[in-house]
Amino acid sequence: MRDKPTEEIHLNNIDPTERTVFIERTGVVMRWILLATGSLIQIVQPVIPNYIFYIILPVCIFYNFSINLLIFKKRKYIVLISRFTAVLDIIVSAIIIFLSAETDIYLWYFVLLVSHSARFGFAGSIISPVIFSIVYILGLKFRGLDFTTHTLFIRSTFFIVTGIVSGYLAREEHKRFDSTLKQQRDIFQAQLKRKELRNILQRYVSYNVVEELLNDPETLVLGGTRKKVSILFSDIEGFTTLLSRVDPETVIERLNEYLTEMTNIIFYYGGMVDKFVGDAIIGIFGAIKPEPGDSLNAVKCALAMQDRLNELHQKWGSDSITSIHSRIAVNTGEVIMGNVGSPKRMDYTAIGDPVNTASRLQSIAENGAVVISKSTHDELKHIIEVEDLGMIQLKGKPAPIEVYKILKLKE
């Protein structure tokens, strides 16, 4: 049996908040490093009063752990979380800086500046170091620490240059991220269109034929080529009479069940459902990519269709009012296979005498029988058992043709 191909579209790969998530996860790691480093420094040489340190430390640990949890649990709010952490980081850092008494926590400003430049992009990388420089100088003055103007100028310049470089790198990384995101969206749109097209095509042709059409879209243009195919033509005996005797809704319901089952069998054997003509089904084997086994698959399909109809009769029970009996014919020959119609509405179909012959053949078949032409018989005579029906004159044909009734496949 031909397995239905699976097509997966990973929407998680198309996530515009991914960059923010990355920055916040990086911020969590940086905070753990700062907490570990700050704790080590506090133990070796206290920077802030110990009683304040032991109050702030568990608060910071809880804060960082909570942010890490929110990133994974509340991903859809990641932008809001990022803004919240940016403000809170500044507040916590300012408190620690002003509590450091006479110690100049110069590197703390530097680390905080880099993280904020990454958050707010290139514009923020210019504004942030200016603000940080002002806060840094005011912090020194507030705590009575005296540094020369030259030292303050060098440190402020270092802040600004570092911020601009950090912001530039963040901007370039953001451009690459946007480019990757655009590529992912393009791939997603292409996959979505492919899936939509697959869903449409699968209403008409089998899965393997859909793959051929999708892999070679040029086959979906007007025009055709000569191909050797096997045409299966199935028709229901007395369907028009049935419509006049039974409620139309009941007949259509029964007909749809029948057509669904027959279509599944055609797809199973790799055929294409060319069209439904009322209650008749035209199936073509070898429509897209002719293979040596097309004739055999067509015959197997025809026999399986009759077997399945017998099973449906058992399912429907003794309801003879809507009993359905079909006649099936298979013919092999060269046709013009391609798209016929207009650019706005086209059918992928077969045109040629073999199609007409298949139609005429089924009209002379008995109910429940499968008949084949000489061309199909010649290809399969070593693997099928048949009853020779002799030379039969078909309607519209200039001369009689040899017709055979399939009995069974040889073991």
C-alpha positions in Angstrom: 0.0 0.0 0.0 1.2 3.5 -0.8 1.7 5.4 2.4 0.5 8.9 2.6 3.4 11.3 2.9 3.6 13.4 5.9 4.4 17.1 5.8 5.3 18.9 8.9 5.4 22.7 9.3 7.2 23.8 12.5 5.6 27.0 13.5 7.9 27.3 16.5 10.7 28.1 14.0 8.8 31.2 12.9 8.9 33.2 16.2 9.6 37.0 16.1 10.3 37.0 19.9 13.2 34.6 19.7 15.8 37.4 19.8 14.3 38.8 23.0 14.2 35.4 24.5 17.9 34.9 23.7 18.8 38.3 25.3 16.8 37.6 28.4 18.3 34.1 28.8 21.7 35.7 28.4 20.7 38.2 31.1 19.8 35.4 33.5 23.2 33.8 33.0 25.0 37.2 33.5 23.1 37.8 36.7 24.1 34.3 38.1 27.8 35.1 37.2 27.5 38.6 38.8 25.9 37.1 42.0 28.6 34.5 42.3 31.4 36.9 41.6 29.9 39.6 43.9 29.5 37.1 46.7 33.1 36.0 46.4 34.3 39.6 46.4 32.1 40.4 49.4 33.6 37.5 51.3 37.2 38.5 50.5 36.8 42.2 50.8 33.3 43.5 51.8 32.0 46.2 49.4 28.7 46.8 51.1 27.7 46.3 54.7 27.3 42.5 55.4 23.8 42.8 56.9 22.6 44.5 53.7 24.4 41.9 51.6 22.6 39.0 53.3 19.3 40.7 52.7 20.0 41.5 49.1 21.5 38.1 48.1 18.4 35.9 48.6 16.2 38.6 47.0 18.4 38.7 43.9 18.5 34.9 43.7 14.7 34.7 43.9 14.4 37.5 41.4 16.7 35.8 38.8 15.1 32.4 39.3 11.7 33.9 38.8 12.7 35.7 35.6 14.2 32.5 34.3 10.9 30.7 35.0 8.8 33.4 33.4 10.9 33.2 30.2 9.9 29.6 29.6 6.4 29.7 31.1 5.1 33.1 29.8 6.9 33.3 26.5 4.1 35.3 24.9 4.8 38.1 27.4 8.6 38.1 26.8 8.7 41.7 25.5 7.0 43.0 28.6 9.2 40.8 30.8 12.3 42.3 29.0 11.2 45.9 29.8 10.5 44.9 33.4 13.9 43.4 33.9 15.6 46.3 32.3 14.1 48.8 34.7 14.5 46.5 37.7 18.2 45.8 36.9 18.8 49.6 36.9 17.1 50.0 40.3 18.9 47.1 41.9 22.2 48.2 40.5 21.7 51.8 41.6 20.9 50.6 45.2 24.0 48.4 45.3 26.2 51.1 43.8 25.1 53.8 46.3 25.5 51.3 49.2 29.1 50.6 48.2 30.2 53.6 50.3 33.7 54.5 49.3 34.2 51.7 46.9 34.2 52.6 43.2 32.2 49.8 41.5 33.4 50.8 38.1 33.1 47.4 36.4 29.5 47.0 37.6 28.5 50.0 35.4 30.4 48.5 32.5 28.5 45.1 32.7 25.2 46.9 33.2 25.9 49.1 30.2 26.7 46.2 27.9 23.5 44.4 28.8 21.4 47.5 28.2 23.0 48.3 24.9 22.1 44.8 23.7 18.5 45.3 24.8 17.8 48.7 23.3 19.7 48.5 20.0 22.0 51.1 18.3 20.1 54.2 19.4 20.0 52.9 23.0 23.8 52.2 22.8 24.4 56.0 22.3 21.8 57.2 24.9 22.6 54.6 27.5 26.3 55.3 28.0 25.6 59.1 28.3 23.0 58.5 31.0 25.3 55.9 32.7 28.2 58.4 32.7 26.0 61.0 34.3 24.7 58.6 36.9 28.2 57.3 37.5 29.6 60.8 38.1 26.7 61.8 40.3 27.1 58.6 42.3 30.8 59.5 42.9 30.0 63.0 44.0 27.1 61.8 46.2 29.4 59.4 48.1 32.2 62.0 48.3 34.6 60.1 46.1 37.1 62.5 44.5 38.4 61.7 41.0 40.2 64.1 38.6 38.3 65.5 35.6 40.8 63.6 33.4 39.9 60.3 35.0 36.2 60.9 34.8 36.5 62.0 31.1 38.4 58.8 30.2 35.9 56.5 32.0 32.9 58.3 30.5 34.5 58.0 27.0 35.1 54.4 27.7 31.5 54.0 28.6 30.3 55.7 25.4 32.7 53.8 23.1 31.9 50.5 24.7 28.2 51.2 24.4 28.4 52.2 20.7 30.4 49.1 19.8 28.0 46.9 21.8 25.1 48.5 20.1 26.6 48.2 16.7 27.2 44.5 17.2 23.7 44.1 18.6 22.3 45.9 15.5 24.2 43.6 13.1 23.1 40.5 15.0 19.5 41.9 14.8 19.9 42.3 11.0 21.1 38.7 10.7 18.2 37.6 12.9 15.7 39.5 10.7 17.2 38.0 7.6 17.0 34.5 9.0 13.4 35.2 10.2 12.4 36.4 6.7 13.9 33.3 5.1 12.0 31.1 7.6 8.8 33.0 6.9 9.3 32.5 3.1 9.9 28.8 3.7 6.8 28.6 5.8 4.7 30.4 3.2 6.1 28.1 0.5 5.3 25.0 2.6 1.8 26.4 3.4 1.1 26.9 -0.3 2.5 23.5 -1.1 0.2 22.0 1.6 -2.8 23.8 0.2 -1.9 22.7 -3.3 -1.4 19.1 -2.1 -4.8 19.2 -0.4 -6.5 20.3 -3.6 -4.6 17.8 -5.8 -5.3 14.9 -3.5 -9.0 15.2 -4.3 -8.2 14.2 -7.8 -5.0 12.1 -7.9 -3.1 9.6 -5.7 -0.4 10.7 -3.3 2.5 9.6 -5.6 1.0 11.6 -8.5 0.7 14.7 -6.3 4.4 14.4 -5.5 5.2 14.3 -9.2 3.1 17.4 -9.8 4.6 19.3 -6.9 8.2 18.3 -7.8 7.6 19.3 -11.5 5.1 22.2 -11.5 5.7 22.7 -15.3 3.3 19.8 -15.8 0.5 22.1 -14.6 0.5 24.3 -17.8 -1.7 23.9 -20.9 -0.5 21.4 -23.4 0.2 17.6 -23.4 2.5 14.8 -24.4 2.0 11.3 -25.8 2.0 8.6 -23.1 1.2 5.0 -23.0 -1.4 4.6 -20.2 -4.0 2.1 -19.0 -7.5 3.5 -18.8 -10.0 2.1 -16.3 -13.7 2.9 -17.0 -16.3 1.9 -14.5 -20.0 2.5 -14.7 -23.1 1.6 -12.7 -25.8 -0.5 -14.4 -29.2 1.2 -14.5 -28.3 4.3 -12.5 -30.7 6.6 -14.4 -33.6 4.2 -13.8 -32.6 4.0 -10.1 -32.9 7.8 -9.8 -36.5 7.6 -11.1 -37.6 5.0 -8.5 -35.8 6.1 -5.3 -35.6 9.3 -3.3 -32.6 11.3 -4.9 -31.1 12.1 -1.5 -30.9 8.4 -0.7 -29.4 7.5 -4.0 -26.8 10.3 -3.8 -25.8 9.2 -0.3 -25.3 5.7 -1.5 -23.5 6.9 -4.6 -21.1 9.0 -2.6 -20.2 6.1 -0.4 -19.5 4.0 -3.4 -17.5 6.6 -5.2 -15.4 7.3 -2.1 -14.5 3.6 -1.7 -13.7 3.2 -5.4 -11.5 6.3 -5.4 -9.5 5.1 -2.5 -8.9 1.8 -4.3 -7.7 3.7 -7.4 -5.3 5.8 -5.3 -4.1 2.7 -3.5 -3.0 1.2 -6.8 -1.3 4.4 -7.9 -3.9 5.5 -10.4 -5.3 9.0 -11.1 -9.0 9.7 -10.9 -9.4 11.5 -14.2 -13.0 12.5 -13.6 -16.5 11.5 -12.5 -19.1 11.5 -15.2 -22.3 11.1 -13.2 -22.0 7.6 -11.8 -19.1 6.7 -14.0 -15.4 6.7 -12.9 -12.5 7.2 -15.2 -9.1 6.2 -13.8 -5.8 6.5 -15.5 -2.6 4.5 -14.7 0.7 6.0 -15.9 -0.7 9.5 -16.2 2.3 11.3 -14.8 5.1 8.8 -14.8 4.5 5.7 -16.8 5.8 2.5 -15.3 5.9 -1.1 -16.6 3.4 -2.2 -14.0 0.6 0.3 -14.9 -1.5 -2.3 -16.8 -1.2 -4.8 -14.0 -2.1 -2.2 -11.4 -5.2 -1.2 -13.5 -6.4 -4.8 -13.6 -5.7 -5.4 -9.9 -7.6 -2.2 -9.2 -10.6 -3.2 -11.3 -10.8 -6.6 -9.6 -10.4 -4.9 -6.1 -13.2 -2.5 -7.0 -15.6 -5.3 -7.8 -14.6 -7.2 -4.6 -15.1 -4.0 -2.5 -18.6 -3.5 -4.1 -19.6 -7.0 -3.1 -18.5 -6.2 0.5 -20.6 -3.0 0.3 -23.6 -5.1 -0.7 -23.1 -7.2 2.5 -22.9 -4.0 4.5 -26.0 -2.5 2.9 -27.9 -5.8 3.5 -31.1 -6.7 1.6 -31.8 -3.1 0.5 -32.3 -4.0 -3.1 -33.9 -0.7 -3.9 -30.5 1.0 -4.0 -28.3 -1.9 -4.9 -25.4 -0.9 -7.1 -23.8 -3.1 -9.8 -20.9 -2.0 -11.8 -19.2 -2.9 -15.1 -15.5 -2.2 -15.5 -13.2 -2.2 -18.5 -9.5 -1.7 -18.9 -7.8 -0.6 -22.1 -4.1 0.2 -22.8 -2.8 2.5 -25.4 -1.1 5.8 -26.3 -3.0 9.0 -25.5 -2.3 12.7 -25.3 -1.9 13.3 -21.6 -2.0 16.9 -20.4 -3.9 20.0 -19.4 -6.9 20.9 -21.5 -9.0 24.0 -21.0 -8.1 27.6 -20.3 -5.5 29.2 -18.0 -8.4 29.9 -15.5 -9.9 26.4 -15.6 -8.1 23.3 -16.9 -8.4 19.6 -16.5 -5.4 17.2 -16.5 -6.9 14.5 -18.6 -6.3 12.0 -21.4 -7.5 12.4 -25.0 -7.4 9.7 -27.6 -9.1 6.6 -29.1 -8.0 4.3 -26.1 -10.2 6.4 -23.8 -13.2 6.0 -26.1 -12.5 2.3 -26.5 -12.4 1.8 -22.7 -15.8 3.5 -22.5 -17.3 1.3 -25.2 -15.8 -1.8 -23.6 -17.5 -1.3 -20.2 -20.9 -0.9 -22.0 -20.7 -4.5 -23.2 -19.5 -6.0 -19.9 -21.7 -8.0 -17.6 -22.6 -6.7 -14.1 -19.8 -7.5 -11.7 -17.3 -8.3 -14.5 -14.0 -6.8 -15.6 -13.2 -6.9 -19.4 -10.0 -5.9 -21.1 -8.9 -5.2 -24.6 -6.3 -7.2 -26.6 -3.6 -4.6 -25.9 -4.0 -5.0 -22.2 -4.3 -8.8 -22.5 -1.1 -9.0 -24.5 0.8 -7.4 -21.7 -0.6 -9.5 -19.0 -1.5 -12.9 -20.6 1.2 -14.6 -18.6 -0.2 -13.6 -15.3 -4.0 -13.5 -15.8 -6.6 -16.1 -16.5 -9.3 -14.9 -18.9 -12.4 -15.9 -20.9 -12.1 -15.1 -24.5 -15.3 -13.3 -25.5 -14.2 -13.3 -29.2 -14.4 -10.4 -31.7 -17.0 -7.8 -30.7 -18.2 -4.8 -32.6 -18.1 -1.8 -30.4 -20.3 1.2 -31.0 -18.5 3.8 -33.1 -15.7 1.4 -34.1 -15.1 0.6 -37.7 -14.1 -3.0 -37.0 -14.6 -5.6 -34.3 -12.0 -5.9 -31.6 -10.9 -8.8 -29.4 -12.3 -8.7 -25.9 -11.5 -10.7 -22.8 -13.1 -11.2 -19.5 -10.8 -11.4 -16.4 -11.4 -14.5 -14.4 -8.5 -14.2 -11.9 -4.9 -13.4 -11.5 -2.5 -16.4 -11.6 -0.8 -17.3 -8.4 
